[in-house]
């Protein structure tokens, strides 16, 4: 396999050459383990560790290599993390039921991604509001979404069309594919979103059939699967790592553990892309800073009253916008605090140096 088949392109080559070290080689991270990484050089795949310098320079977990990252390495030691073309990022999970329910750091799910397959099961997992959150997360990360409605074999054709119509109303302009990973229905159509050197990542809850889909696309049973609980309709975590897997027809796919929490981290106007009809209506509101809740002349509220915009759609938009705004403000405050502490430390060192000279 060549580096180009792994996704190597002039963007990464330019940054690699800027390092100016002939002893280094480029490689792509294909899996992340607890204390090591798997990287591929195009000729071989092997475990590697990060250098002490790279570890010391990391300001957060997001500064470490993630699945899909390109790195520079020497003798199985990663010395440099090359700049990312994009990164599928969410707020780190684990804050549920805590006083501060918002994430305090970023978690990179996958890096240098072309397409995200948002997998929703046509069973108890089916939830339009969750799909909206996935779309906002994907758009914030600068990736292209595709919605897969798995387990279509459980329904009649008329019911499947109803599901497609409902999803199309919230995933505006997004390709939607009803599939059955178990039965192999609709899988061949997914090849339109795959290309040599391209990377697709799967995203969805536990039990929606992501590992079954990977097995179907790869053509083996490399990913362990478990049945969904009949009592609560929820799946168990069968995928515990994020692995970049080469597909027989070209392209790569990254399986992903099920997400119980869809917490945001980036605020790159992904909500505007996920709710384009709300943004379009908002442009005609009387006030430019309209909150779309109680102001006179609100075109968005008028559309809700006229039945042109579902009230639950607006409610979802307002909830996520408030959440994103809070996260953005808190991150900026944290950055300001870090900057103040840095200059305070500099001032203390200068003061200490002056005292030393005087003594």
MARNUDREN-403548 format. One record per residue: x, y, z of N, C-alpha, C in turn. Coordinates in pm, whole numbers, padded with zeros to 5 digits. Layout:
REM residues N
n_c1,n_c2,n_c3,ca_c1,ca_c2,ca_c3,c_c1,c_c2,c_c3
X,Y,Z,X,Y,Z,X,Y,Z
...
REM end
This chain:
REM residues 359
n_c1,n_c2,n_c3,ca_c1,ca_c2,ca_c3,c_c1,c_c2,c_c3
00084,-00119,00000,00000,00000,00000,00088,00125,00000
00051,00224,-00081,00127,00349,-00086,00072,00448,00014
00152,00552,00042,00105,00658,00131,-00017,00727,00073
-00021,00740,-00060,-00135,00805,-00124,-00264,00728,-00099
-00257,00596,-00097,-00375,00515,-00068,-00421,00532,00075
-00330,00576,00162,-00364,00605,00301,-00416,00747,00321
-00416,00826,00213,-00467,00963,00222,-00361,01070,00218
-00236,01033,00195,-00127,01131,00187,-00149,01223,00067
-00133,01354,00088,-00154,01450,-00021,-00060,01568,-00004
-00059,01664,-00097,00035,01777,-00088,00024,01857,00041
-00095,01863,00101,-00112,01937,00227,-00021,01879,00336
-00027,01747,00355,00055,01683,00458,00202,01681,00418
00228,01663,00289,00367,01659,00241,00438,01793,00267
00366,01902,00245,00424,02034,00268,00463,02054,00414
00374,02014,00505,00405,02030,00647,00515,01934,00692
00520,01815,00631,00626,01721,00666,00762,01774,00622
00768,01831,00502,00896,01884,00453,00943,02004,00534
00848,02078,00595,00886,02193,00677,00962,02153,00804
00951,02027,00844,01024,01981,00963,01174,01979,00936
01211,01951,00809,01352,01954,00765,01439,01859,00849
01400,01734,00850,01477,01631,00920,01471,01503,00838
01583,01470,00771,01587,01355,00681,01583,01221,00754
01594,01223,00886,01589,01097,00961,01446,01055,00993
01349,01141,00962,01209,01113,00995,01134,01056,00875
01029,00981,00904,00941,00924,00801,00797,00958,00836
00710,00971,00735,00568,00997,00763,00490,00868,00783
00387,00874,00865,00300,00759,00886,00164,00806,00932
00064,00719,00918,-00071,00755,00962,-00112,00667,01079
-00175,00729,01178,-00221,00657,01296,-00345,00576,01258
-00336,00445,01275,-00448,00357,01239,-00526,00309,01361
-00470,00327,01480,-00541,00288,01601,-00473,00351,01721
-00551,00380,01823,-00499,00437,01947,-00528,00340,02060
-00422,00298,02130,-00436,00212,02245,-00407,00293,02371
-00414,00230,02486,-00399,00302,02612,-00263,00371,02623
-00157,00297,02595,-00023,00352,02612,00059,00354,02484
-00005,00327,02371,00069,00325,02245,-00024,00352,02129
00037,00365,02012,-00037,00393,01890,00006,00293,01784
-00086,00258,01696,-00051,00182,01577,-00038,00280,01462
00072,00274,01389,00088,00362,01274,00126,00279,01152
00088,00329,01036,00121,00263,00910,00210,00355,00828
00316,00297,00775,00408,00372,00689,00373,00352,00542
00267,00275,00516,00233,00239,00379,00291,00105,00343
00402,00068,00405,00466,-00062,00381,00440,-00159,00495
00424,-00106,00616,00404,-00192,00733,00325,-00115,00839
00262,-00191,00929,00191,-00133,01042,00256,-00184,01170
00281,-00092,01266,00354,-00131,01386,00318,-00038,01501
00339,-00085,01626,00313,00000,01743,00421,00105,01759
00380,00221,01812,00475,00330,01834,00434,00406,01959
00528,00481,02014,00502,00566,02130,00534,00710,02092
00489,00804,02172,00520,00945,02147,00650,00981,02219
00723,01073,02161,00849,01117,02222,00823,01197,02349
00924,01205,02434,00909,01283,02557,00882,01429,02527
00945,01484,02423,00924,01624,02388,00780,01649,02345
00726,01560,02261,00589,01576,02215,00492,01563,02332
00522,01474,02425,00437,01458,02543,00438,01584,02630
00557,01643,02646,00568,01764,02730,00499,01883,02665
00500,01889,02532,00442,02002,02460,00291,01993,02451
00234,01876,02476,00088,01858,02465,00017,01939,02574
-00072,02027,02532,-00144,02111,02628,-00275,02049,02672
-00320,01945,02602,-00446,01877,02635,-00447,01742,02567
-00541,01653,02602,-00550,01524,02532,-00567,01538,02381
-00630,01648,02337,-00650,01669,02194,-00520,01697,02120
-00412,01725,02195,-00282,01752,02134,-00208,01623,02101
-00257,01510,02150,-00195,01382,02120,-00251,01327,01988
-00177,01238,01922,-00227,01179,01798,-00359,01104,01820
-00448,01116,01722,-00575,01045,01722,-00580,00957,01597
-00674,00865,01593,-00690,00780,01475,-00716,00868,01352
-00636,00846,01248,-00649,00926,01126,-00544,01034,01115
-00473,01064,01223,-00369,01167,01219,-00249,01122,01137
-00180,01219,01079,-00051,01195,01015,00059,01243,01110
00163,01162,01122,00271,01193,01215,00405,01173,01146
00509,01230,01208,00647,01202,01167,00708,01116,01277
00780,01011,01237,00834,00919,01337,00977,00878,01302
01046,00831,01404,01181,00777,01388,01196,00657,01481
01227,00542,01427,01248,00420,01506,01130,00394,01600
01010,00398,01544,00885,00368,01616,00856,00466,01730
00910,00586,01718,00880,00692,01814,00824,00812,01738
00704,00855,01774,00639,00969,01708,00698,01098,01763
00757,01177,01675,00822,01302,01718,00740,01426,01686
00657,01418,01582,00578,01534,01541,00436,01491,01502
00339,01571,01540,00200,01555,01494,00178,01658,01384
00154,01612,01261,00133,01706,01151,-00001,01776,01166
-00012,01901,01116,-00139,01973,01126,-00253,01894,01064
-00369,01903,01127,-00488,01831,01080,-00562,01911,00973
-00609,01842,00874,-00696,01907,00774,-00831,01937,00837
-00878,01850,00923,-00997,01871,01006,-00994,01767,01117
-01085,01779,01210,-01093,01681,01319,-01236,01672,01367
-01285,01550,01378,-01418,01527,01434,-01403,01530,01585
-01450,01640,01646,-01422,01667,01786,-01551,01686,01865
-01553,01630,01985,-01666,01653,02075,-01612,01686,02213
-01701,01734,02300,-01662,01755,02438,-01644,01621,02506
-01536,01608,02584,-01509,01481,02650,-01627,01440,02737
-01662,01312,02733,-01777,01263,02808,-01742,01242,02954
-01843,01206,03032,-01820,01174,03173,-01867,01280,03269
-01938,01383,03219,-01985,01490,03307,-02132,01477,03344
-02194,01367,03303,-02335,01351,03331,-02360,01349,03483
-02465,01417,03525,-02507,01424,03666,-02410,01503,03755
-02312,01568,03695,-02222,01650,03774,-02275,01793,03779
-02224,01870,03876,-02272,02007,03894,-02251,02088,03767
-02130,02079,03710,-02102,02145,03583,-02113,02040,03474
-02226,02037,03407,-02254,01929,03312,-02184,01949,03178
-02119,02063,03156,-02056,02089,03028,-01913,02037,03028
-01865,01989,02914,-01730,01932,02907,-01623,02037,02931
-01511,01994,02990,-01402,02085,03020,-01285,02069,02925
-01290,01968,02836,-01182,01950,02740,-01235,01880,02616
-01157,01888,02509,-01198,01831,02381,-01151,01687,02368
-01229,01608,02295,-01190,01471,02261,-01196,01458,02109
-01083,01426,02049,-01077,01407,01904,-01119,01264,01873
-01233,01250,01807,-01284,01118,01771,-01204,01061,01654
-01176,01143,01555,-01098,01101,01439,-01048,01225,01368
-00935,01212,01300,-00874,01327,01233,-00863,01301,01083
-00863,01409,01007,-00845,01405,00862,-00951,01315,00796
-01075,01351,00822,-01191,01274,00777,-01256,01342,00657
-01302,01263,00562,-01373,01317,00446,-01525,01313,00466
-01575,01200,00516,-01719,01180,00529,-01751,01113,00661
-01864,01153,00721,-01911,01089,00844,-02043,01019,00815
-02046,00888,00838,-02169,00812,00827,-02239,00818,00963
-02348,00894,00971,-02430,00899,01092,-02527,00782,01086
-02508,00683,01171,-02587,00560,01166,-02697,00567,01271
-02821,00556,01225,-02937,00554,01314,-03016,00425,01289
-03048,00353,01394,-03126,00231,01378,-03274,00263,01365
-03342,00193,01277,-03487,00211,01261,-03560,00121,01362
-03525,00139,01486,-03588,00068,01597,-03602,00169,01710
-03579,00129,01832,-03594,00222,01944,-03486,00329,01947
-03381,00311,01867,-03275,00411,01860,-03317,00534,01779
-03415,00519,01692,-03453,00626,01599,-03498,00751,01675
-03428,00863,01650,-03456,00987,01722,-03410,01105,01636
-03504,01185,01589,-03471,01298,01501,-03387,01404,01573
-03413,01426,01701,-03338,01526,01775,-03191,01484,01789
-03168,01355,01806,-03030,01307,01815,-02959,01324,01681
-03030,01298,01573,-02971,01316,01440,-02932,01462,01420
-03016,01555,01467,-02982,01698,01457,-02854,01729,01531
-02836,01671,01649,-02714,01696,01727,-02591,01638,01655
-02606,01519,01599,-02495,01461,01523,-02457,01551,01406
-02557,01600,01334,-02530,01687,01219,-02456,01813,01260
-02498,01874,01370,-02431,01995,01418,-02287,01965,01455
-02265,01853,01521,-02129,01812,01559,-02042,01791,01436
-02097,01725,01335,-02022,01698,01213,-01990,01826,01139
-02088,01915,01124,-02065,02042,01055,-01964,02128,01130
-01971,02129,01263,-01874,02205,01342,-01731,02158,01316
-01717,02029,01286,-01585,01972,01266,-01536,01984,01122
-01617,02042,01037,-01576,02063,00898,-01581,01937,00813
-01666,01843,00849,-01678,01718,00774,-01811,01712,00699
-01824,01615,00611,-01944,01599,00529,-02028,01484,00586
-02155,01509,00620,-02239,01404,00677,-02317,01325,00573
-02341,01198,00605,-02430,01111,00531,-02509,01033,00636
-02641,01025,00622,-02723,00953,00720,-02757,00814,00669
-02727,00714,00753,-02761,00575,00721,-02870,00529,00816
-02983,00488,00760,-03095,00437,00839,-03088,00285,00837
-03022,00229,00938,-02997,00086,00942,-03120,00009,00992
-03120,-00121,00964,-03226,-00213,01005,-03357,-00187,00929
-03341,-00145,00802,-03460,-00119,00721,-03538,-00247,00693
-03474,-00364,00713,-03541,-00492,00689,-03653,-00517,00790
-03659,-00434,00896,-03764,-00451,00997,-03895,-00385,00956
-03895,-00313,00840,-04013,-00233,00804,-04054,-00256,00659
-04181,-00222,00632,-04232,-00225,00495,-04178,-00105,00418
-04189,-00112,00286,-04137,-00005,00199,-04201,00130,00231
-04333,00130,00255,-04402,00256,00285,-04353,00318,00415
-04321,00234,00513,-04271,00284,00641,-04131,00342,00624
-04049,00277,00542,-03913,00325,00517,-03917,00462,00451
-04009,00480,00355,-04022,00610,00288,-04064,00718,00388
-04148,00682,00484,-04190,00776,00587,-04070,00819,00672
-03986,00722,00710,-03865,00755,00786,-03774,00847,00706
-03757,00817,00577,-03670,00899,00493,-03720,01042,00485
-03851,01059,00470,-03909,01193,00462,-03887,01271,00591
-03907,01204,00704,-03888,01270,00834,-03742,01314,00852
-03649,01227,00817,-03507,01260,00831,-03467,01370,00733
-03522,01365,00612,-03490,01468,00512,-03533,01606,00558
-03635,01614,00642,-03683,01743,00692,-03588,01804,00795
-03502,01721,00857,-03406,01775,00955,-03263,01767,00902
-03239,01676,00809,-03106,01664,00747,-03115,01718,00605
-03132,01850,00597,-03161,01915,00469,-03040,01908,00376
-03062,01849,00258,-02956,01838,00158,-02855,01728,00185
-02877,01648,00289,-02784,01541,00325,-02827,01410,00261
-02735,01335,00199,-02771,01203,00144,-02823,01111,00254
-02931,01038,00225,-02992,00947,00323,-03006,00809,00258
-02951,00708,00326,-02954,00573,00271,-03018,00475,00369
-03135,00419,00337,-03187,00308,00417,-03103,00184,00387
-03055,00117,00490,-02971,-00001,00470,-03007,-00108,00572
-02958,-00227,00547,-02960,-00334,00647,-02822,-00397,00645
-02741,-00364,00746,-02607,-00422,00753,-02616,-00572,00773
-02718,-00615,00845,-02736,-00758,00873,-02769,-00835,00746
-02856,-00780,00661,-02900,-00850,00540,-02822,-00809,00416
-02740,-00704,00426,-02663,-00659,00310,-02742,-00570,00216
-02855,-00517,00261,-02939,-00432,00176,-02883,-00289,00171
-02868,-00233,00052,-02828,-00094,00034,-02680,-00067,00056
-02599,-00170,00076,-02457,-00149,00105,-02380,-00102,-00019
-02413,-00156,-00135,-02338,-00120,-00256,-02350,00028,-00289
-02464,00091,-00253,-02482,00233,-00282,-02385,00321,-00202
-02331,00268,-00093,-02240,00347,-00009,-02106,00371,-00076
-02075,00290,-00179,-01947,00306,-00249,-01935,00442,-00315
-02049,00510,-00339,-02045,00644,-00398,-01978,00745,-00306
-01971,00713,-00177,-01910,00804,-00081,-01768,00761,-00044
-01715,00660,-00114,-01582,00609,-00086,-01493,00631,-00207
-01368,00661,-00183,-01272,00675,-00291,-01133,00639,-00238
-01043,00608,-00326,-00908,00573,-00286,-00843,00690,-00212
-00796,00663,-00092,-00734,00768,-00011,-00834,00843,00075
-00964,00818,00055,-01068,00886,00133,-01095,00813,00263
-01137,00889,00365,-01162,00832,00497,-01304,00861,00542
-01374,00756,00582,-01509,00767,00636,-01506,00723,00781
-01578,00792,00868,-01588,00751,01007,-01735,00725,01040
-01760,00621,01119,-01895,00587,01162,-01927,00654,01294
-02049,00703,01307,-02092,00766,01431,-02235,00725,01461
-02261,00687,01584,-02395,00646,01622,-02394,00583,01759
-02511,00554,01812,-02524,00494,01944,-02478,00349,01942
-02457,00293,02059,-02428,00150,02070,-02550,00071,02025
-02526,-00033,01949,-02635,-00120,01906,-02700,-00084,01775
-02652,00024,01707,-02715,00062,01581,-02663,-00022,01464
-02557,-00099,01487,-02506,-00187,01381,-02381,-00138,01311
-02302,-00052,01379,-02180,00000,01315,-02079,-00110,01286
-02055,-00197,01384,-01957,-00304,01365,-02005,-00404,01260
-02135,-00433,01260,-02191,-00521,01157,-02172,-00461,01019
-02189,-00329,01009,-02170,-00259,00882,-02025,-00268,00836
-01931,-00249,00929,-01788,-00261,00895,-01758,-00401,00844
-01807,-00502,00915,-01786,-00640,00871,-01839,-00663,00730
-01956,-00605,00702,-02017,-00622,00571,-01933,-00553,00463
-01881,-00434,00493,-01805,-00358,00393,-01665,-00415,00373
-01606,-00468,00482,-01472,-00525,00472,-01478,-00664,00411
-01586,-00737,00440,-01600,-00871,00386,-01552,-00979,00479
-01543,-00949,00610,-01509,-01051,00708,-01579,-01020,00839
-01548,-01096,00942,-01611,-01078,01072,-01509,-01025,01173
-01428,-00926,01129,-01320,-00876,01213,-01370,-00797,01333
-01490,-00740,01325,-01542,-00661,01435,-01645,-00742,01513
-01624,-00752,01644,-01717,-00828,01728,-01850,-00755,01736
-01959,-00830,01736,-02093,-00771,01746,-02170,-00839,01858
-02269,-00765,01910,-02358,-00819,02013,-02501,-00779,01982
-02597,-00860,02020,-02738,-00825,01995,-02784,-00712,02085
-02883,-00638,02038,-02943,-00532,02117,-03034,-00592,02223
-03033,-00535,02343,-03119,-00584,02450,-03266,-00571,02411
-03340,-00679,02419,-03482,-00675,02386,-03563,-00604,02494
-03507,-00597,02615,-03580,-00537,02727,-03577,-00385,02721
-03459,-00328,02697,-03447,-00182,02698,-03417,-00124,02561
-03392,-00210,02463,-03368,-00162,02327,-03237,-00092,02309
-03140,-00117,02398,-03010,-00051,02388,-02901,-00153,02360
-02797,-00106,02291,-02685,-00195,02260,-02574,-00181,02362
-02486,-00279,02363,-02370,-00277,02451,-02249,-00231,02371
-02150,-00173,02442,-02027,-00133,02375,-01951,-00258,02330
-01946,-00283,02201,-01866,-00393,02149,-01736,-00341,02089
-01739,-00220,02035,-01618,-00156,01984,-01560,-00068,02093
-01437,-00094,02132,-01374,-00018,02241,-01259,00067,02193
-01224,00057,02065,-01115,00137,02010,-01156,00192,01875
-01085,00294,01832,-01111,00353,01701,-01002,00306,01606
-01040,00224,01508,-00943,00165,01417,-00971,00210,01274
-00865,00247,01204,-00875,00282,01063,-00853,00155,00983
-00956,00116,00906,-00956,-00012,00836,-00960,00011,00686
-00870,-00053,00613,-00867,-00042,00467,-00981,-00124,00407
-01054,-00065,00311,-01165,-00134,00246,-01118,-00195,00114
-01171,-00311,00077,-01126,-00380,-00044,-01139,-00295,-00171
-01246,-00216,-00182,-01269,-00138,-00303,-01201,-00002,-00304
-01118,00025,-00205,-01054,00156,-00194,-01117,00239,-00085
-01040,00327,-00027,-01088,00409,00083,-01070,00338,00216
-01097,00412,00324,-01080,00361,00459,-01200,00398,00543
-01224,00318,00646,-01336,00344,00736,-01286,00334,00879
-01335,00423,00965,-01299,00423,01107,-01423,00385,01186
-01417,00268,01250,-01525,00229,01340,-01509,00312,01468
-01617,00325,01542,-01616,00418,01654,-01705,00364,01766
-01658,00364,01891,-01746,00321,02000,-01874,00405,02003
-01983,00344,02046,-02110,00416,02052,-02103,00537,02143
-02167,00646,02102,-02167,00770,02181,-02293,00778,02264
-02277,00779,02396,-02392,00796,02485,-02421,00945,02504
-02316,01027,02497,-02331,01172,02514,-02282,01242,02389
-02364,01328,02332,-02323,01407,02215,-02296,01548,02264
-02180,01565,02324,-02144,01695,02381,-02065,01775,02279
-02096,01903,02266,-02027,01988,02170,-01897,02041,02231
-01807,02080,02140,-01685,02149,02181,-01657,02267,02089
-01661,02243,01959,-01638,02350,01861,-01766,02427,01836
-01749,02554,01801,-01863,02637,01761,-01825,02708,01631
-01829,02632,01522,-01786,02685,01392,-01905,02704,01299
-02016,02750,01354,-02138,02774,01277,-02197,02646,01220
-02165,02532,01284,-02225,02407,01240,-02375,02408,01257
-02424,02481,01356,-02568,02486,01379,-02638,02558,01265
-02569,02653,01203,-02627,02722,01089,-02644,02630,00970
-02549,02536,00952,-02559,02440,00843,-02661,02331,00874
-02676,02299,01003,-02772,02195,01041,-02916,02246,01041
-02932,02379,01057,-03066,02439,01059,-03073,02553,00957
-03051,02524,00829,-03046,02632,00729,-03177,02708,00715
-03292,02640,00733,-03421,02709,00715,-03444,02810,00827
-03395,02781,00948,-03410,02876,01059,-03322,02999,01034
-03199,02975,00988,-03107,03086,00959,-03163,03174,00848
-03223,03111,00747,-03280,03188,00636,-03397,03275,00683
-03481,03220,00769,-03594,03297,00823,-03544,03410,00912
-03440,03382,00992,-03388,03480,01087,-03335,03606,01018
-03295,03592,00893,-03243,03708,00819,-03351,03814,00796
-03480,03778,00811,-03590,03872,00788,-03654,03919,00919
-03594,03883,01034,-03645,03933,01161,-03624,04084,01172
-03710,04152,01249,-03700,04297,01262,-03569,04338,01329
-03526,04259,01429,-03404,04293,01503,-03293,04193,01467
-03173,04248,01443,-03062,04163,01403,-03019,04067,01513
-03044,04105,01640,-03006,04019,01753,-03128,03946,01810
-03226,03922,01727,-03349,03857,01770,-03320,03719,01830
-03381,03690,01943,-03363,03559,02008,-03464,03457,01958
-03559,03501,01876,-03663,03415,01819,-03751,03352,01927
-03775,03429,02033,-03859,03378,02141,-03977,03469,02173
-03952,03601,02181,-04060,03689,02226,-04060,03826,02157
-03959,03853,02071,-03950,03985,02010,-04058,04007,01905
-04108,04130,01892,-04204,04160,01783,-04131,04158,01649
-04202,04121,01547,-04142,04117,01413,-04049,04001,01391
-04064,03896,01472,-03977,03777,01456,-04032,03690,01344
-03957,03679,01237,-04002,03601,01122,-04002,03451,01155
-03913,03408,01243,-03905,03267,01279,-04031,03224,01354
-04071,03305,01454,-04192,03274,01529,-04316,03279,01439
-04316,03371,01345,-04428,03379,01250,-04439,03251,01169
-04325,03195,01130,-04324,03071,01053,-04377,02954,01136
-04346,02955,01268,-04397,02851,01357,-04549,02862,01368
-04599,02985,01387,-04744,03004,01401,-04818,02967,01273
-04752,02990,01158,-04816,02959,01029,-04807,02811,00993
-04732,02735,01073,-04716,02593,01045,-04608,02561,00944
-04526,02662,00909,-04419,02642,00811,-04291,02589,00875
-04280,02603,01006,-04163,02555,01079,-04210,02480,01203
-04177,02351,01214,-04222,02273,01331,-04167,02334,01460
-04249,02349,01563,-04203,02409,01689,-04091,02330,01753
-04091,02197,01739,-03984,02116,01799,-03851,02140,01728
-03858,02176,01602,-03736,02209,01526,-03674,02338,01581
-03756,02440,01606,-03707,02564,01663,-03657,02543,01804
-03729,02463,01881,-03687,02436,02019,-03550,02370,02023
-03527,02277,01933,-03398,02209,01924,-03288,02306,01885
-03317,02394,01790,-03220,02494,01746,-03181,02587,01861
-03281,02639,01932,-03254,02733,02041,-03176,02666,02154
-03208,02542,02183,-03139,02470,02290,-02991,02451,02255
-02963,02408,02132,-02825,02385,02092,-02747,02515,02077
-02814,02619,02028,-02747,02749,02012,-02705,02803,02149
-02793,02791,02249,-02760,02835,02383,-02643,02754,02439
-02645,02625,02415,-02538,02537,02463,-02404,02573,02399
-02405,02595,02268,-02283,02630,02197,-02230,02766,02240
-02320,02861,02263,-02279,02993,02307,-02214,02988,02445
-02271,02908,02533,-02216,02893,02668,-02075,02833,02662
-02060,02728,02580,-01930,02662,02567,-01827,02758,02509
-01866,02834,02407,-01775,02930,02345,-01731,03037,02443
-01825,03091,02519,-01792,03196,02615,-01700,03142,02724
-01729,03020,02770,-01647,02964,02877,-01506,02934,02829
-01494,02888,02703,-01361,02860,02649,-01281,02986,02635
-01344,03096,02592,-01273,03223,02579,-01230,03275,02714
-01315,03259,02814,-01279,03302,02949,-01162,03221,03001
-01163,03091,02973,-01052,03005,03015,-00923,03046,02947
-00931,03080,02818,-00812,03124,02744,-00757,03253,02802
-00847,03347,02837,-00803,03473,02898,-00735,03448,03032
-00792,03355,03109,-00735,03324,03240,-00596,03263,03225
-00581,03174,03129,-00450,03112,03104,-00347,03217,03065
-00390,03313,02980,-00299,03419,02936,-00256,03506,03054
-00351,03540,03141,-00318,03621,03258,-00222,03549,03351
-00245,03419,03372,-00157,03341,03459,-00018,03331,03400
-00009,03320,03266,00121,03311,03201,00202,03438,03225
00139,03556,03205,00210,03682,03223,00237,03711,03370
00151,03660,03456,00178,03674,03600,00302,03596,03638
00319,03477,03581,00437,03395,03607,00562,03463,03553
00551,03526,03433,00665,03599,03375,00705,03715,03464
00605,03788,03514,00632,03902,03601,00701,03857,03730
00659,03743,03783,00721,03691,03905,00865,03652,03882
00893,03593,03765,01032,03556,03735,01120,03680,03720
01068,03784,03655,01144,03909,03639,01171,03973,03775
01067,03969,03859,01084,04024,03994,01190,03948,04071
01190,03817,04057,01289,03736,04125,01429,03762,04074
01443,03783,03942,01574,03815,03884,01627,03947,03935
01537,04047,03952,01579,04179,04003,01627,04168,04147
01558,04086,04225,01598,04068,04364,01736,04004,04373
01760,03906,04282,01888,03836,04281,02001,03933,04249
01980,04023,04154,02082,04119,04115,02113,04216,04229
02006,04259,04299,02024,04356,04407,02101,04294,04524
02080,04165,04545,02149,04100,04656,02294,04066,04619
REM end
